[in-house]
Amino acid sequence: RLSFMRFLGLSLEDSVPDSTTICRFRNALVLGGLNDQLLFEVNRQLEAAGVIIKSGVIVDASVTDSPRRPRGSYTMVDDRNEEVGYKEAEAAHFEECTHSNIDGEARWLKKGGQSHYGYKRHTATDENGLILAEVTTPANQSDILWISSICRKIRLYWQIKVIVRPRMRLI
């Protein structure tokens, strides 16, 4: 994109990395466990420069479908019990898959009457939309269970008001 090139000070004649180069770099960061440290350092510098002011944090989750979903019939559970342990919930959400071409870490979720197989990205942003932290989980994970993890990542420790449909709960 031309706007990115202009931001980076590149001209049309300059060589630029393609999407696979960026993807390989991102994957190397994740494998090395450096992606959170890099995001934290960038955000620390932005906070020091006064760009990020932590007066409020917005946490939202979005579903990302996996292209390698299982084919055939699987047992779906509409309601999940948040009190049940992770392994029990896993067993309840779909039957054992033996196909090698499926994404074994992704899970089923029913949202808005539609079934999704994939992941959920829990993202914390500041009031201007700058990403402060992100946690990726299987799609069947509850949003509320990951709020404290995200807040720890951005070193947000004071009492937080969390809106949970239809009432407000303090964590």
Backbone torsions as a table, in degrees:
resi	resn	phi	psi	omega
1	ARG	NA	138.7	-177.4
2	LEU	-63.8	-36.0	-179.4
3	SER	-64.3	-37.4	177.4
4	PHE	-67.3	-42.4	-179.8
5	MET	-61.9	-42.9	179.6
6	ARG	-64.2	-41.9	179.0
7	PHE	-60.1	-39.2	-178.5
8	LEU	-84.8	-4.7	179.5
9	GLY	77.8	26.1	-179.8
10	LEU	-97.7	146.9	174.8
11	SER	-100.9	174.1	-179.9
12	LEU	-66.2	-23.8	179.6
13	GLU	-81.2	-18.8	-178.5
14	ASP	-70.5	147.0	175.3
15	SER	-81.6	139.9	-177.9
16	VAL	-127.2	149.8	178.7
17	PRO	-69.6	145.4	176.8
18	ASP	-87.0	178.6	-175.0
19	SER	-64.9	-31.1	-179.9
20	THR	-70.3	-33.5	177.3
21	THR	-64.4	-45.9	179.4
22	ILE	-65.1	-40.7	179.1
23	CYS	-63.6	-43.6	178.7
24	ARG	-64.1	-39.7	177.7
25	PHE	-63.5	-45.5	178.6
26	ARG	-61.1	-43.7	179.2
27	ASN	-63.9	-37.1	177.2
28	ALA	-65.7	-38.5	176.1
29	LEU	-62.0	-44.7	-179.3
30	VAL	-64.5	-47.0	179.8
31	LEU	-61.6	-34.6	179.0
32	GLY	-84.4	-2.9	-179.5
33	GLY	69.1	25.1	-175.7
34	LEU	-101.4	-8.3	-175.5
35	ASN	-63.2	-42.7	179.1
36	ASP	-67.9	-39.2	179.0
37	GLN	-64.5	-40.7	179.4
38	LEU	-65.6	-45.3	178.1
39	LEU	-62.2	-41.4	178.3
40	PHE	-61.3	-43.4	-178.9
41	GLU	-66.4	-42.6	177.0
42	VAL	-60.6	-46.2	179.9
43	ASN	-66.0	-34.4	177.1
44	ARG	-62.7	-42.4	179.1
45	GLN	-68.5	-38.9	177.4
46	LEU	-65.5	-36.4	178.1
47	GLU	-68.1	-40.4	178.6
48	ALA	-64.5	-31.9	179.5
49	ALA	-84.1	-2.8	178.6
50	GLY	83.3	10.4	179.1
51	VAL	-77.4	-41.4	177.4
52	ILE	-103.3	124.1	175.1
53	ILE	-121.6	113.0	-174.8
54	LYS	-79.1	67.3	174.3
55	SER	-93.7	-15.8	178.0
56	GLY	-163.2	148.6	179.9
57	VAL	-130.4	134.2	178.1
58	ILE	-109.0	126.6	178.2
59	VAL	-117.4	127.0	179.8
60	ASP	-141.0	157.6	179.1
61	ALA	-122.6	141.2	176.2
62	SER	-130.8	148.3	-178.1
63	VAL	-93.2	132.7	174.6
64	THR	-116.2	115.7	-179.3
65	ASP	-72.0	142.6	176.6
66	SER	-89.6	135.7	177.6
67	PRO	-73.0	-13.5	-176.7
68	ARG	-108.0	61.4	-178.9
69	ARG	-89.4	154.8	-179.2
70	PRO	-68.6	147.5	175.5
71	ARG	-102.0	151.9	178.3
72	GLY	105.2	-166.0	-176.5
73	SER	-102.8	137.8	178.5
74	TYR	-135.7	149.3	179.4
75	THR	-78.3	125.8	179.3
76	MET	-108.0	146.8	175.4
77	VAL	-116.0	123.5	-177.6
78	ASP	-73.1	-47.1	-176.9
79	ASP	-105.5	136.9	177.3
80	ARG	-109.0	149.1	179.5
81	ASN	-100.1	112.4	-176.1
82	GLU	-68.4	-17.7	-178.7
83	GLU	-83.0	-18.5	-177.8
84	VAL	-74.7	145.9	179.3
85	GLY	-66.4	165.8	-175.0
86	TYR	-62.3	-46.4	-176.9
87	LYS	-64.6	-39.1	178.5
88	GLU	-66.3	-39.6	179.0
89	ALA	-65.8	-38.4	178.0
90	GLU	-60.2	-45.0	-178.8
91	ALA	-64.7	-32.9	-178.0
92	ALA	-77.8	-23.6	-172.7
93	HIS	-82.2	-31.4	169.4
94	PHE	-165.1	155.4	-177.0
95	GLU	-69.9	161.2	-179.1
96	GLU	-58.4	132.1	179.8
97	CYS	-104.3	137.2	178.3
98	THR	-115.9	3.2	-179.9
99	HIS	-76.0	134.5	-176.4
100	SER	-80.6	-16.1	-175.5
101	ASN	-93.0	8.7	179.5
102	ILE	-95.4	160.6	176.3
103	ASP	-83.3	105.8	-173.7
104	GLY	-71.1	-16.9	-179.1
105	GLU	-94.4	-18.2	179.2
106	ALA	-75.1	159.1	179.8
107	ARG	-139.5	163.1	179.2
108	TRP	-82.0	147.1	175.4
109	LEU	-146.0	139.6	174.9
110	LYS	-106.9	117.5	-176.6
111	LYS	-136.2	125.5	-179.8
112	GLY	61.6	31.4	179.1
113	GLY	79.7	-0.7	179.5
114	GLN	-114.4	143.0	178.6
115	SER	-88.8	136.2	178.0
116	HIS	-127.4	140.8	174.6
117	TYR	-118.9	115.0	-178.9
118	GLY	169.1	-134.3	-172.3
119	TYR	-130.0	163.9	174.8
120	LYS	-122.0	127.8	177.5
121	ARG	-101.5	113.8	177.7
122	HIS	-93.9	112.3	-172.1
123	THR	-119.2	132.9	174.7
124	ALA	-106.2	128.5	177.6
125	THR	-126.7	161.2	172.6
126	ASP	-84.6	-176.3	-176.1
127	GLU	-65.6	-18.9	179.0
128	ASN	-94.1	-1.1	178.7
129	GLY	92.3	5.6	177.2
130	LEU	-75.2	130.9	-177.0
131	ILE	-72.4	125.7	178.5
132	LEU	-99.1	-37.7	180.0
133	ALA	-161.8	159.7	178.9
134	GLU	-150.9	142.6	175.7
135	VAL	-129.7	130.8	177.1
136	THR	-107.5	129.8	-179.2
137	THR	-132.3	166.8	169.9
138	PRO	-58.7	150.8	-172.0
139	ALA	-60.6	-25.7	-175.4
140	ASN	-82.5	1.6	179.7
141	GLN	-76.9	139.3	179.7
142	SER	-69.5	141.8	179.5
143	ASP	-63.1	-42.6	-173.1
144	ILE	-66.8	-25.4	-179.1
145	LEU	-69.2	-20.0	-174.0
146	TRP	-104.8	0.2	180.0
147	ILE	-60.2	-48.7	-176.6
148	SER	-65.3	-35.2	178.4
149	SER	-63.8	-43.3	179.0
150	ILE	-66.3	-41.6	-179.9
151	CYS	-63.9	-36.6	175.7
152	ARG	-64.8	-37.8	-179.8
153	LYS	-62.4	-35.6	-179.7
154	ILE	-97.2	10.4	176.8
155	ARG	57.2	48.0	178.8
156	LEU	-109.4	102.8	-170.1
157	TYR	-112.3	-11.1	-178.1
158	TRP	-75.4	175.5	-176.6
159	GLN	-66.9	134.9	-173.9
160	ILE	-119.2	135.8	172.9
161	LYS	-87.8	125.3	-179.1
162	VAL	-119.7	127.4	177.8
163	ILE	-86.5	119.0	177.1
164	VAL	-120.5	121.8	-177.4
165	ARG	-52.9	134.3	-11.2
166	PRO	-98.9	14.2	-176.7
167	ARG	-124.5	173.9	178.4
168	MET	-104.7	135.4	-179.4
169	ARG	-126.2	140.9	176.6
170	LEU	-98.4	134.7	178.0
171	ILE	-102.4	NA	NA
